[in-house]
Every structure is written in structure tokens, then in C-alpha cells.
Amino acid sequence: MLKSLIVLAVILVQGVSGHLFAQGAFGFEIGAFGGRSLWKDRDFQIGPPQVPTGSPNINLNFAYKDAFVYGGRFNLLSRGHWGGEISYSYQSTPLTLSRQNFQSVELDGGVHHFFYNTIFNLRPYEKSKLVPFVTGGVGLAAYALSDEARANAANPTVYGIGNLRPYEKRFAYNYGFGVKAKLTSRFGVRADFRHIFSDVPSFGLPKESSSPAQTVLPIQGKLQMYEASAGIYFHISKGF
């Protein structure tokens, strides 16, 4: 999966860079950002054979806690209305599996996001001091659990839900918008808002099992997160 993502990013970068190098003028940016993640939780049900025949299905909720997120972005080969951007972000946030009238399962961990995005600037990149933009891209979400969380999950006296994997990697997608403000020829600030989604991580738990004793996680659809952030960037140009 990671190799496929790298190949895709290289192809996209080469496509943008070939066009811009041919025109002889482009810009780079490198910067850092911080912000807040806003997660959407997911409801699902567990039925037979984990639930005895004739009994109602078990309603469960899968939720990540909203958390502070931080990371960096490398904006490459921007010119005119088009550019590309590589980004990485991380947030420390627990995963909670909850059921009404029962103890919740809370698993400490974190979420890494890696993306390559195409950017469309609503004003020419090299000529405007205030540059609003829209963006979208593909990447990788890496969902992690701490050693303590995995030990608690495996311990029958704590949660007893089974042996969980330390990482789950999923293809992820994002789109959003933002604005950059150039304060000097080399320095600027920016604000971004993104909608990020991927398949739900299961950490090795199956979606279904014929064994009544097996813990399952039958969640369908996408896990979604909204991210609002602000940051700074340093600008390097060639040929402007």
C-alpha cells in the first residue's frame, strides 16, 4: 500500500514539474501548522452468532476524540493557478468503543496522515499577496495503538477483546479550501479547512465470524474527520 502511494505521488509530481519547468518559473514553500480535528463517530450493530438467536442486536459506537493536530507541508512547483503539495500531520487521540450501560473500551493511540494534493489557486500564485485556493488529494492514514492499549485489549481482566495490531494503514482522501497571505516576499501565513476520510481501521478484528466467542467489528462505510488549521510558511522562488 505504501509503495503504491509513493508511486502515485511521484507520477503526480513529475506531471506538475514537467509542465512548470517547461515554463521556467515556479515557487516552493515549506511550513508548519497546527489545528483541531473534529471526528465523526460511527454507530454499528453486532448480531448472531455473537448475539444469541432471538436476542436484540448489540448497538455499539466507534469514536475518535477530537484533538490537537500538528504537522508540516511542502508546497512544490507552484505557478499561476496550479501547484502541488505534500503534507504530514499527527494527532494523539484515543479510540473509544462504547455500549449503553456497559464499560467503554478506551484505547490510547494516534493518527498519522500523509497526503499529496493538487492545488488550484483562485488568484495567480506569483502575482497576488492574498491567494485563496481549493485542493484535493490522496494519501495514507496510519492508525496506531499504544503498547498499553494493546495489552489492555488482550487482558481478559481489563477488556478482553483480543490481540490487536499496533498499526492499521488505509488509503485516505481529502479535499478542502484555504487562503494564503504573503506578509513579505519570503514569509506568509495560511489557514486551511479539510474533510478527510478513509476506511475504518479494525486493528485485526474481523467484520464477521462464525465463532460466538470472537470479537467482531462489522462497521461499513467511511471514517470521517474535519480539520481546521493555521500555519506559517517560507517561500522560495525561481524565475519570477
KESETOR-405670 format. One record per residue: residue number from 1; residue in one letter; x, y, z of N, C-alpha, C in turn. Coordinates in steps of 0.02 Angstrom, whole numbers. Layout:
N
NUM, A, X, Y, Z, X, Y, Z, X, Y, Z $
...
END
This chain:
240
1, M, 41, -60, 0, 0, 0, 0, 43, 63, 0 $
2, L, 93, 65, 44, 136, 123, 47, 175, 132, -17 $
3, K, 198, 77, -47, 234, 81, -111, 190, 110, -165 $
4, S, 126, 88, -167, 80, 114, -217, 69, 189, -209 $
5, L, 65, 211, -145, 56, 283, -132, 117, 323, -156 $
6, I, 177, 297, -143, 238, 332, -163, 241, 337, -239 $
7, V, 224, 283, -274, 225, 284, -347, 175, 335, -374 $
8, L, 116, 337, -344, 65, 385, -366, 89, 457, -355 $
9, A, 120, 470, -297, 144, 538, -283, 199, 557, -332 $
10, V, 243, 511, -348, 297, 526, -396, 269, 543, -464 $
11, I, 219, 505, -487, 188, 518, -552, 156, 588, -553 $
12, L, 120, 605, -500, 87, 670, -497, 138, 726, -495 $
13, V, 190, 718, -455, 242, 770, -450, 277, 779, -517 $
14, Q, 292, 724, -551, 325, 729, -615, 282, 764, -667 $
15, G, 215, 751, -664, 170, 783, -711, 168, 858, -701 $
16, V, 163, 880, -638, 162, 952, -623, 229, 984, -639 $
17, S, 284, 950, -618, 350, 979, -627, 369, 986, -700 $
18, G, 349, 937, -742, 365, 941, -812, 333, 1002, -845 $
19, H, 271, 1015, -826, 236, 1073, -854, 268, 1138, -831 $
20, L, 286, 1142, -767, 311, 1205, -740, 384, 1218, -758 $
21, F, 424, 1166, -759, 494, 1176, -780, 497, 1200, -852 $
22, A, 451, 1176, -893, 450, 1198, -962, 437, 1272, -968 $
23, Q, 401, 1300, -919, 386, 1370, -921, 438, 1412, -884 $
24, G, 484, 1379, -848, 542, 1413, -821, 531, 1455, -760 $
25, A, 474, 1451, -726, 461, 1491, -667, 416, 1453, -620 $
26, F, 437, 1448, -558, 397, 1410, -509, 417, 1431, -439 $
27, G, 377, 1411, -390, 391, 1429, -321, 386, 1369, -275 $
28, F, 424, 1371, -220, 421, 1320, -168, 399, 1353, -103 $
29, E, 368, 1314, -60, 353, 1336, 8, 366, 1278, 55 $
30, I, 390, 1294, 115, 394, 1245, 168, 367, 1278, 232 $
31, G, 327, 1241, 269, 296, 1272, 327, 270, 1222, 377 $
32, A, 245, 1248, 433, 217, 1207, 487, 148, 1233, 504 $
33, F, 107, 1189, 533, 40, 1209, 550, 16, 1172, 613 $
34, G, -35, 1200, 644, -69, 1168, 699, -142, 1182, 695 $
35, G, -183, 1139, 724, -255, 1149, 719, -293, 1100, 761 $
36, R, -354, 1089, 741, -401, 1047, 779, -435, 997, 733 $
37, S, -439, 935, 756, -476, 885, 719, -545, 877, 749 $
38, L, -594, 867, 705, -663, 857, 725, -687, 792, 693 $
39, W, -692, 739, 733, -708, 672, 708, -783, 660, 708 $
40, K, -806, 622, 659, -875, 597, 659, -874, 525, 684 $
41, D, -914, 510, 734, -916, 442, 760, -959, 398, 715 $
42, R, -954, 332, 727, -991, 284, 686, -1030, 237, 732 $
43, D, -1093, 225, 716, -1134, 177, 752, -1138, 113, 711 $
44, F, -1138, 57, 745, -1146, -7, 711, -1178, -57, 758 $
45, Q, -1196, -115, 731, -1229, -167, 769, -1193, -234, 762 $
46, I, -1195, -272, 816, -1169, -340, 816, -1228, -388, 826 $
47, G, -1234, -437, 782, -1288, -485, 785, -1263, -555, 793 $
48, P, -1304, -606, 776, -1283, -676, 782, -1222, -690, 738 $
49, P, -1179, -737, 757, -1184, -782, 816, -1155, -751, 880 $
50, Q, -1126, -690, 877, -1101, -659, 938, -1158, -643, 987 $
51, V, -1218, -633, 959, -1278, -621, 1000, -1323, -683, 993 $
52, P, -1348, -710, 1048, -1391, -769, 1043, -1452, -758, 999 $
53, T, -1472, -808, 962, -1530, -803, 919, -1592, -785, 960 $
54, G, -1629, -737, 935, -1689, -714, 971, -1676, -654, 1015 $
55, S, -1612, -638, 1029, -1596, -579, 1069, -1585, -520, 1022 $
56, P, -1597, -459, 1047, -1586, -400, 1004, -1512, -389, 989 $
57, N, -1498, -360, 931, -1429, -344, 913, -1399, -295, 963 $
58, I, -1333, -297, 969, -1297, -252, 1014, -1279, -188, 976 $
59, N, -1299, -131, 1002, -1282, -66, 972, -1216, -41, 1002 $
60, L, -1168, -25, 958, -1103, -1, 980, -1086, 64, 944 $
61, N, -1040, 101, 974, -1018, 164, 944, -942, 164, 940 $
62, F, -916, 185, 883, -844, 188, 869, -826, 262, 861 $
63, A, -781, 288, 904, -768, 360, 902, -695, 375, 919 $
64, Y, -666, 421, 881, -603, 452, 899, -619, 520, 932 $
65, K, -577, 538, 981, -587, 601, 1017, -558, 659, 976 $
66, D, -595, 714, 972, -568, 775, 941, -504, 795, 976 $
67, A, -454, 815, 937, -388, 826, 967, -349, 880, 929 $
68, F, -295, 902, 960, -248, 948, 927, -208, 909, 875 $
69, V, -200, 940, 817, -162, 909, 763, -107, 957, 741 $
70, Y, -49, 929, 724, 7, 971, 701, 44, 934, 646 $
71, G, 81, 974, 606, 117, 942, 551, 153, 993, 509 $
72, G, 173, 970, 449, 210, 1013, 403, 186, 1003, 332 $
73, R, 198, 1053, 290, 179, 1050, 219, 237, 1074, 176 $
74, F, 246, 1041, 120, 295, 1063, 70, 258, 1075, 5 $
75, N, 250, 1138, -12, 216, 1159, -73, 268, 1163, -128 $
76, L, 258, 1127, -183, 310, 1121, -233, 286, 1142, -302 $
77, L, 330, 1175, -337, 322, 1190, -408, 255, 1225, -422 $
78, S, 241, 1278, -384, 179, 1315, -395, 191, 1371, -445 $
79, R, 143, 1379, -489, 147, 1433, -538, 77, 1448, -564 $
80, G, 60, 1512, -572, -6, 1529, -598, -60, 1504, -551 $
81, H, -106, 1466, -580, -162, 1441, -540, -151, 1371, -512 $
82, W, -95, 1339, -529, -87, 1269, -511, -25, 1257, -468 $
83, G, -28, 1205, -428, 29, 1184, -388, 16, 1116, -356 $
84, G, 65, 1091, -322, 59, 1027, -286, 85, 1035, -215 $
85, E, 64, 989, -172, 84, 995, -102, 87, 927, -68 $
86, I, 141, 915, -31, 149, 855, 10, 140, 876, 82 $
87, S, 102, 838, 121, 90, 856, 190, 93, 795, 236 $
88, Y, 110, 809, 298, 108, 758, 351, 78, 789, 414 $
89, S, 36, 752, 449, 9, 776, 512, 2, 719, 562 $
90, Y, 0, 737, 626, -7, 686, 678, -52, 714, 733 $
91, Q, -91, 670, 763, -130, 688, 822, -132, 629, 869 $
92, S, -125, 644, 933, -131, 594, 986, -203, 593, 1009 $
93, T, -237, 537, 997, -308, 534, 1012, -330, 463, 1027 $
94, P, -370, 452, 1079, -392, 384, 1096, -452, 362, 1054 $
95, L, -456, 298, 1043, -514, 267, 1011, -559, 239, 1066 $
96, T, -624, 253, 1061, -672, 229, 1111, -726, 187, 1077 $
97, L, -735, 125, 1103, -791, 83, 1084, -839, 81, 1142 $
98, S, -900, 105, 1132, -946, 112, 1188, -1012, 77, 1174 $
99, R, -1043, 54, 1228, -1107, 19, 1227, -1147, 43, 1287 $
100, Q, -1210, 60, 1275, -1251, 87, 1329, -1255, 39, 1388 $
101, N, -1245, 66, 1449, -1248, 30, 1513, -1191, -19, 1523 $
102, F, -1137, -13, 1483, -1079, -55, 1491, -1016, -11, 1493 $
103, Q, -962, -38, 1521, -899, -1, 1522, -873, 9, 1452 $
104, S, -851, 71, 1437, -823, 86, 1371, -752, 58, 1366 $
105, V, -733, 39, 1305, -665, 18, 1290, -628, 79, 1263 $
106, E, -578, 104, 1299, -540, 162, 1277, -468, 141, 1265 $
107, L, -445, 151, 1203, -380, 128, 1181, -338, 189, 1160 $
108, D, -285, 203, 1197, -241, 259, 1180, -204, 246, 1115 $
109, G, -193, 300, 1078, -156, 293, 1015, -151, 359, 979 $
110, G, -142, 356, 915, -134, 417, 875, -149, 403, 802 $
111, V, -153, 456, 763, -169, 451, 692, -119, 492, 652 $
112, H, -86, 461, 603, -41, 494, 556, -77, 501, 489 $
113, H, -69, 559, 457, -95, 569, 390, -39, 593, 344 $
114, F, -33, 560, 286, 14, 580, 233, -27, 592, 170 $
115, F, -16, 651, 137, -55, 666, 78, -12, 699, 24 $
116, Y, -32, 685, -39, -11, 727, -95, -74, 759, -123 $
117, N, -75, 826, -127, -133, 863, -150, -116, 904, -212 $
118, T, -164, 910, -257, -162, 959, -310, -197, 1022, -286 $
119, I, -169, 1080, -301, -196, 1143, -279, -216, 1186, -339 $
120, F, -274, 1216, -335, -295, 1265, -384, -303, 1332, -349 $
121, N, -260, 1380, -367, -262, 1447, -338, -314, 1490, -375 $
122, L, -357, 1523, -337, -409, 1564, -368, -381, 1630, -394 $
123, R, -320, 1649, -371, -283, 1705, -399, -214, 1681, -418 $
124, P, -181, 1712, -467, -115, 1689, -488, -66, 1686, -429 $
125, Y, -33, 1630, -422, 10, 1617, -365, 64, 1671, -356 $
126, E, 99, 1688, -410, 158, 1731, -404, 141, 1806, -404 $
127, K, 78, 1824, -417, 62, 1894, -426, 18, 1922, -369 $
128, S, -9, 1880, -327, -58, 1902, -277, -30, 1895, -206 $
129, K, -44, 1944, -164, -24, 1939, -94, -73, 1899, -53 $
130, L, -136, 1895, -75, -187, 1855, -42, -211, 1803, -93 $
131, V, -199, 1739, -78, -213, 1686, -126, -261, 1635, -96 $
132, P, -325, 1639, -110, -371, 1586, -91, -363, 1526, -138 $
133, F, -376, 1467, -114, -366, 1407, -155, -414, 1352, -134 $
134, V, -423, 1304, -180, -458, 1242, -166, -409, 1185, -179 $
135, T, -420, 1128, -146, -370, 1075, -151, -403, 1007, -140 $
136, G, -371, 956, -166, -394, 887, -155, -337, 839, -168 $
137, G, -338, 781, -136, -283, 735, -147, -294, 667, -116 $
138, V, -244, 625, -123, -246, 556, -99, -186, 544, -55 $
139, G, -194, 497, -9, -138, 484, 36, -148, 421, 78 $
140, L, -120, 423, 137, -120, 365, 181, -137, 387, 252 $
141, A, -183, 351, 284, -198, 361, 355, -169, 301, 393 $
142, A, -128, 315, 443, -99, 262, 484, -126, 270, 555 $
143, Y, -168, 223, 575, -199, 224, 641, -157, 181, 688 $
144, A, -137, 209, 745, -91, 175, 790, -122, 165, 859 $
145, L, -103, 110, 891, -121, 97, 961, -58, 93, 1003 $
146, S, -62, 117, 1065, -4, 113, 1110, 4, 41, 1135 $
147, D, 63, 26, 1161, 76, -41, 1190, 29, -54, 1248 $
148, E, 17, -3, 1289, -28, -12, 1346, -99, -27, 1323 $
149, A, -122, 6, 1270, -189, -6, 1244, -196, -77, 1219 $
150, R, -146, -102, 1184, -148, -170, 1158, -146, -221, 1214 $
151, A, -107, -206, 1266, -104, -251, 1324, -172, -254, 1359 $
152, N, -204, -197, 1367, -270, -195, 1399, -322, -232, 1356 $
153, A, -317, -224, 1290, -364, -258, 1245, -357, -334, 1250 $
154, A, -297, -358, 1258, -284, -430, 1261, -298, -460, 1330 $
155, N, -296, -418, 1381, -304, -442, 1450, -378, -456, 1466 $
156, P, -396, -519, 1481, -467, -534, 1494, -494, -502, 1557 $
157, T, -450, -479, 1602, -474, -445, 1662, -485, -370, 1651 $
158, V, -464, -344, 1593, -474, -274, 1578, -529, -268, 1524 $
159, Y, -511, -279, 1460, -561, -275, 1406, -574, -344, 1374 $
160, G, -519, -382, 1363, -527, -450, 1337, -558, -454, 1268 $
161, I, -540, -407, 1224, -568, -409, 1156, -521, -442, 1106 $
162, G, -461, -460, 1127, -416, -496, 1083, -350, -460, 1071 $
163, N, -306, -493, 1033, -241, -465, 1015, -249, -418, 955 $
164, L, -234, -355, 966, -242, -304, 914, -175, -286, 882 $
165, R, -178, -267, 819, -118, -245, 784, -97, -175, 808 $
166, P, -32, -161, 807, -10, -94, 829, -28, -39, 779 $
167, Y, -33, -56, 714, -48, -7, 662, -99, -35, 613 $
168, E, -140, 9, 587, -183, -6, 530, -174, 49, 479 $
169, K, -157, 31, 417, -147, 80, 364, -204, 76, 314 $
170, R, -231, 134, 296, -286, 138, 249, -273, 194, 199 $
171, F, -293, 182, 136, -293, 237, 88, -340, 291, 114 $
172, A, -320, 353, 107, -361, 409, 131, -367, 461, 76 $
173, Y, -419, 502, 81, -433, 554, 32, -451, 618, 70 $
174, N, -438, 674, 39, -456, 737, 70, -471, 789, 17 $
175, Y, -512, 837, 36, -523, 896, -5, -539, 954, 41 $
176, G, -531, 1014, 16, -545, 1072, 58, -527, 1137, 25 $
177, F, -517, 1187, 65, -501, 1254, 40, -460, 1291, 92 $
178, G, -432, 1347, 72, -392, 1387, 117, -373, 1453, 86 $
179, V, -331, 1489, 122, -308, 1554, 97, -237, 1565, 124 $
180, K, -194, 1593, 81, -126, 1612, 99, -120, 1688, 96 $
181, A, -84, 1716, 144, -71, 1788, 145, 4, 1798, 147 $
182, K, 32, 1830, 95, 104, 1843, 93, 118, 1907, 132 $
183, L, 156, 1900, 187, 173, 1957, 229, 236, 1992, 203 $
184, T, 283, 1952, 178, 343, 1978, 145, 355, 1936, 83 $
185, S, 409, 1949, 47, 424, 1910, -12, 443, 1838, 6 $
186, R, 462, 1825, 69, 485, 1758, 89, 442, 1725, 143 $
187, F, 396, 1762, 172, 361, 1736, 231, 287, 1750, 225 $
188, G, 246, 1701, 247, 174, 1710, 244, 138, 1668, 296 $
189, V, 73, 1678, 301, 31, 1639, 345, -25, 1609, 303 $
190, R, -56, 1555, 329, -109, 1523, 292, -159, 1491, 340 $
191, A, -220, 1481, 315, -272, 1446, 353, -303, 1395, 306 $
192, D, -318, 1336, 333, -344, 1281, 293, -403, 1247, 328 $
193, F, -447, 1220, 287, -501, 1178, 312, -505, 1117, 266 $
194, R, -504, 1056, 296, -504, 995, 256, -557, 946, 281 $
195, H, -583, 907, 235, -625, 849, 250, -584, 788, 231 $
196, I, -571, 745, 279, -528, 686, 269, -568, 623, 284 $
197, F, -561, 572, 242, -597, 510, 254, -558, 450, 229 $
198, S, -570, 393, 262, -537, 330, 244, -582, 273, 267 $
199, D, -563, 212, 249, -597, 154, 277, -584, 151, 352 $
200, V, -629, 118, 388, -623, 114, 461, -568, 64, 480 $
201, P, -523, 82, 526, -472, 34, 548, -504, -19, 593 $
202, S, -480, -80, 588, -507, -135, 630, -454, -164, 676 $
203, F, -390, -148, 665, -334, -172, 706, -334, -248, 711 $
204, G, -355, -281, 658, -352, -354, 655, -417, -389, 674 $
205, L, -466, -352, 699, -531, -383, 716, -570, -395, 652 $
206, P, -600, -454, 643, -638, -468, 582, -705, -433, 583 $
207, K, -734, -423, 523, -801, -395, 518, -855, -445, 537 $
208, E, -840, -510, 529, -887, -562, 548, -849, -625, 565 $
209, S, -882, -669, 604, -850, -733, 623, -905, -783, 641 $
210, S, -893, -847, 626, -940, -899, 644, -934, -920, 717 $
211, S, -882, -894, 751, -871, -912, 821, -906, -861, 867 $
212, P, -950, -883, 911, -984, -837, 957, -936, -801, 1004 $
213, A, -877, -830, 1016, -829, -801, 1062, -783, -749, 1030 $
214, Q, -785, -744, 962, -741, -698, 927, -769, -627, 928 $
215, T, -728, -579, 948, -748, -509, 945, -745, -486, 872 $
216, V, -798, -453, 849, -802, -430, 780, -814, -355, 779 $
217, L, -799, -325, 721, -807, -253, 712, -840, -241, 644 $
218, P, -906, -253, 639, -940, -250, 574, -961, -180, 553 $
219, I, -913, -134, 546, -928, -66, 526, -919, -59, 450 $
220, Q, -969, -28, 418, -965, -15, 347, -955, 60, 336 $
221, G, -939, 78, 274, -933, 149, 256, -866, 179, 275 $
222, K, -864, 245, 279, -802, 282, 289, -798, 314, 358 $
223, L, -738, 318, 384, -724, 356, 445, -704, 426, 423 $
224, Q, -738, 477, 450, -729, 545, 426, -702, 592, 481 $
225, M, -663, 640, 459, -635, 690, 504, -632, 757, 468 $
226, Y, -646, 811, 506, -637, 878, 481, -577, 909, 517 $
227, E, -538, 947, 480, -477, 976, 508, -474, 1051, 492 $
228, A, -469, 1092, 544, -460, 1164, 536, -391, 1182, 564 $
229, S, -351, 1218, 524, -283, 1232, 546, -259, 1300, 523 $
230, A, -207, 1324, 555, -173, 1386, 536, -98, 1373, 540 $
231, G, -60, 1408, 497, 12, 1395, 497, 51, 1451, 465 $
232, I, 116, 1440, 462, 162, 1487, 430, 199, 1451, 374 $
233, Y, 226, 1490, 328, 266, 1459, 275, 321, 1508, 252 $
234, F, 374, 1478, 226, 430, 1515, 197, 431, 1501, 122 $
235, H, 438, 1553, 83, 432, 1549, 11, 500, 1556, -23 $
236, I, 512, 1511, -72, 572, 1515, -113, 549, 1514, -186 $
237, S, 573, 1559, -226, 550, 1562, -296, 608, 1556, -344 $
238, K, 593, 1537, -406, 641, 1532, -460, 611, 1562, -522 $
239, G, 642, 1612, -549, 623, 1637, -614, 567, 1689, -614 $
240, F, 541, 1708, -556, 489, 1760, -555, 520, 1828, -565 $
END
